[in-house]
Amino acid sequence: MNVQDPHHGTARDDSRTRNDDEGDGARGPEPRESLLVRGPGRGGDHRGRPFAPGFRDARRTITVIASGPSAGSFRREHLDRFPAICVNDAWRLHPAAEALYAADPRWWEVHHEAIGAGWKGGRLFASHNLEGGQGPRVRAALAGRGLELELRRVVFEPGLSQDHGTLHAGGAIGNSGAQAINLAALAGAWRILLVGFDMRKVEGQDHFFGAHPPPLNQPSPYETFWKGMWSMAAALNEAGIEVLNASPQSALPYWPKLQPGEVDALCARTS
């Protein structure tokens, strides 16, 4: 299987991406050490205190949950199987997840009160854009609830960041899902399970909950999103980090798409 640049048709070898763990539960090759040893973040408020969840399997799996329509039908018990990073409104499905990431300052302005009242999980992350505008007010309100909103510097560079204080945007315009994948890689994941990464409308819906409220109800440039993620996919493959997509109808072309029965089998494994 190849990771292919959708803009130029350039194939990149990702034959190591999927380790099926069939039969005797054998693991594939471990990721390269270069992605497991990283320096500190780059100054300011986004110094980059490492995110290090407690792994529950030998493959160090992290689930990254986006808010595509398929997330609504994903089995809830599977959301608890591995440490999880929720993206944007996906926290509604798993409010006790290990982390929540949302890049857009407007999203935090709209939702910080609900997060303050309902979040029961671990760490909260946003982009460095929360340093200005309404960001200080939002962060102060969350702090009043005992919640710290940590900032990460988001840069428009290809591949993966290896700096705990920095995330790569995921293409020319970037998206929170791609940045959450980078966060999972920095956390030390050897396998990343994607949930709700449909990257397209499903039966006319963009999200499992319907439409965003104003001012967030803007059209999503899905094709631009997923095409922009190809260099990140190639970098994950190069690092030996396996990525599996639990959305069979996803428009993302880079990773194996699992059927529900395959997800059940994956979550039932003990290694």
N, C-alpha and C positions, 0 to 999 in steps of 0.2 A: 504494500500500500504506500502511496506517495502523498506528501504534503505539497500541494501545487499552488503556485501563485495565481490567483484567479484573474489578475490583471494581465499577466504575460504568459501564462501557461507553463511556467517554469516548475518542473517537478523536483521535489525534495524528498529524499528517502526517509520514510518513517516506519520501516519494517519492524522497528523495536517498540512501536507505540503500544501494541496490545499484547498483554501477557494474560492468557486466558485462565491460568491457574486450574486447569482441568485435571480430573483424575486424582493425582496424589497431592494437589495443592502446591505444586512447585512454583517458586517465584521466578520472575524474570530478572534480568540484570539490574543491579542497583544503580540509581542515578549517579552521575559524575560528581565527585567531591566539590567541584567548583561552584555548584549551585547550593551546596549544603553549608558552605563557609562564606559568610558575607560580612562586610564591614558595617560600621555605624551609618545612620542616616546623615543627611546634609543640613545641619544647622537649624535654627529657628524652632518653631513649635513641632515641626515634623522630623524630630530626631530619630524616630524609628525604633521605639522599644519593641523588640521582636515579639511577634505573635507565634506562640508555640502551644497549640492545643494538645491534649492528651490523646495519642493515637490508640485505636482499639483493634488494629489488625496489623499483621506483619508487613503489609504493603503500604502502611502509613497513608491510608485513604482519607481524603477530605471531600465532602460533598459541597458543591457550590450550587446554591438554589437561586435561580432567577425567577421572574414573574410571568413567563410565557404561559399560554393557556394550558399546556400539558401539566404544569406544576399542580394545578387544582385536582387532578386525578391521580397524582402520585401517592402511593400508599404511605400513610402517616407514620407507621411503625418503622418504615425504612429511613425516614428523615432522622431518626435517632440512632441509626446503626453506626454511623461514623461521625466524627467532628464535622460541623457544618458552618459555612459562611453564607448568610442570606444576602441577597442583592435587592436593594430597594424594598418594595412592598412584600417580598417573599417572607419577611419576618412574621407576617400574619399567620403563615403556615407553620412556622417553627420559632415561636417567641423565646424559646430557651436555647437557641443555637449558640455556638461558641463565639460567633461574630456576626456583625451586620456591617455591610459596606454600601454606601451610596455617595456618588461623586457630586451630584447636582446640588448646589446650595438652595435652589428653589424647592427641591424635594424636602430638604430638612426644614425649611421655613414652613411648609405646609404640614409636615407630619411630626415635628419634634414633640408636640404635646402628647400625641398618641403613643409615641415611642416612650416618653417619660412615664406614661401611665401603664403601658402594657409590656414593655420589654423585660424579660426575665432571664435573659441570657448573659453572654460574656461581653466582649469588647465592641465598641462602636467606632467605625472608621469613616472618614470623609476625605475629599480632596482638599488641597491647600487653598482652594477658592473660598473656603469657609473662614479664612483669616480676615476677610474684609466684609463690607456690606452688612447684612443682618447676621453674619456668622457669629460675632461675639455675643450677641443677644441670644441666639439659639443655643450656643454652648453654655452660656450662663444659666439658661432655663433648665437644660439637662443636668448641669452640675447641681442645681437646686434639688433635683430628684436623686442625687447621688450617682449620676452617670457622667463619665468622661467621654467626650467626643474627640478622638485622636485624629490628627491630620496627617495625610501622606502627600508628598509632592508628586504630582502627576506630570509626566513629560511625554512629548510626542516623539518617541524614538522606537525603532523596530525591536522585535524580540522581547526578552524578559529583563526586567530590572533585577539586579543582584544586591540591591541596597535596601535594607529594611525601611528606610525612610522615604523611598521612592517607588512609584508604580509606573509602568509603561501604559500609555493610554489605550492602546489597541487600535491603531489606524489613524487616519488623518483627522477624524473627529472624535474618536474614542468612544468607549461605552463602559458603564459600571461593571457589566458582566466580565469583560476582558480584564479589567483591573482587579476584580475579585479573584480571577484565575491566577494572576500574577501574585496576589497576596497568599493564595494557597501554596504556590510553588515556594515562596519565601518562607512559609511556615514549615517547610520540610516534607511536603507531600511527595510520595512516590507514585501515587495514583490519585487522579481527580475525577470524581463522578459528577457530571453535569445534569442538573434537573431544571426543567423549565426554560431551556435554551432553544426555544423554537425558532427564533429569528425570522418569524413571519406571522401573518395573521392565520388563525385557525377558526374556521366557521365565522369569519368576520370579526373575531375578537383578537385584540393585541395582548391581553393579560388575563390571568385566571380570575381576576376580580372585576373585569369589565374595563371601563375607561378611567383614566386619571381625571381628577378634578382640575379646573382651571387653577393656575396657569400652566399646568403640566400636561394638558391634553393636546400635545403636538404630535404630528405624524412622525413615526419612527422610520428612519432610513435603513431598513434592515439589511439590504444588500450592501450598502456602504459599511455597515457594522461588520458583517461577517467577512467581507473581502478584506477589510482592514486588519483582521486577526490572523492572516496567513503567516506572517513572520513570527508571531507569538507561537503559533502551532508548530512551526519548524524549530523554534528554539526549545520548546517543551520536548519535542522528539529528540533533539540533539542532546538534551540533558538526561534522556532516558526516563522522563516522567510520563507515565501512561495516562491517557485521558479517554474516558468513556462517556458517551452521550446517551442519557436515559430518555431522550425525546425522539421516538422513531420517525416522526414527521418533520424533524428539524431541518432547516435550510443550511445549517453548518456542514460543510463538506469534509472537514479535516479529520474527524475521529469516528470510530465505530459507533453505530447507533444500536442500542440494545432494545430488544422487545421486553415487555413486562415480565415474562417468565425468566429471561436472562438476568434482569435486575433482582428478581426474587432469589435466584440461585446465588448471585454475587453477595447479597446481603445475608444469606444463610451461612456463608462460609465462616469458618473460625480462624482462617489464616490468610 
